[in-house]
Amino acid sequence: MSERVRLVERAGPWGFFFLLAYIGAAIYFITQSDGSFWGVILGLLQAIVWPVYVVYHVLGALGV
């Protein structure tokens, strides 16, 4: 007996939003770097973890 399983991915639009956010952050951090190879690599790494900086500073501003 063959059963077909249907899987519906509902997080697709969020994935596209996060991709656009990463690209925008990467462009921002790379333009803020000095243009060297390691500056660009650091900019790409910062683009990955920028939400952590935002949460940290928001919590610091709230006094938590």
Secondary structure as UniProt FT lines:
FT   HELIX           12..32
FT   HELIX           37..62
//
